[in-house]
Amino acid sequence: MNIVEALHSEEAKLERQLAAVKSAIAALNGGSTAASLGPATSSNGASGKRTMSAAVRARISQKAKARWAKIRAEKAKRAK
């Protein structure tokens, strides 16, 4: 098999995968097909989806765990 045939074969495989992904997205959207699968934007151009960095998520998680540990410690102290 030469390189061109291998590339055509790979292209066909990727097109099948893309079709499967598009169909899964359509199913998750309730069967509607969106013309643009890009990020949602409002009329003022602001993105509708907000994202947090991994560092911020980790910091929030750490603070929440500390809060719950404090609550559990106070509860255990009152139970004695």
C-alpha positions in Angstrom: 0.0 0.0 0.0 1.5 3.3 -1.0 1.3 6.5 1.0 -1.6 8.0 -1.0 -3.8 5.0 -0.5 -3.0 5.0 3.2 -3.9 8.7 3.5 -7.2 8.1 1.6 -8.0 5.2 3.9 -7.3 7.3 6.9 -9.4 10.2 5.5 -12.4 7.8 5.0 -12.0 6.5 8.6 -11.9 10.0 10.0 -15.0 11.0 8.0 -16.9 8.1 9.5 -15.8 9.1 13.0 -16.8 12.7 12.3 -20.2 11.6 11.1 -20.7 9.5 14.3 -19.7 12.5 16.5 -22.0 14.8 14.7 -24.9 12.3 15.1 -24.1 12.0 18.8 -24.1 15.8 19.2 -27.4 16.0 17.4 -28.9 13.3 19.6 -27.8 15.2 22.7 -29.3 18.4 21.4 -32.6 16.7 21.0 -32.3 15.9 17.4 -31.8 19.4 16.2 -28.9 20.0 13.9 -27.0 23.3 14.7 -25.6 25.2 11.7 -22.6 26.2 13.8 -21.1 24.0 16.5 -19.0 26.9 17.8 -19.3 28.4 21.2 -22.6 30.1 22.0 -22.4 33.9 22.0 -24.9 36.5 23.1 -25.8 39.7 21.2 -23.0 41.6 22.8 -20.5 39.0 21.7 -19.8 37.6 25.2 -19.4 33.8 25.3 -22.3 31.9 26.9 -20.0 29.3 28.4 -17.7 30.1 31.3 -14.7 28.0 32.0 -12.4 27.6 35.1 -8.8 26.7 35.0 -7.7 23.5 36.7 -5.9 25.4 39.4 -9.1 27.4 40.3 -11.2 24.2 40.4 -8.5 22.6 42.6 -8.5 25.6 45.0 -12.3 25.6 45.2 -12.3 21.8 45.9 -9.6 22.2 48.6 -11.6 25.0 50.3 -14.8 23.0 50.2 -13.1 19.9 51.7 -11.6 22.1 54.5 -15.1 23.6 55.3 -16.7 20.1 55.5 -13.8 18.8 57.6 -14.4 21.7 60.1 -18.1 21.0 60.2 -17.5 17.2 60.8 -15.0 18.0 63.5 -17.5 20.3 65.3 -20.2 17.7 65.0 -18.0 15.0 66.4 -17.0 17.3 69.3 -20.7 18.0 70.1 -21.5 14.3 70.0 -19.0 13.5 72.8 
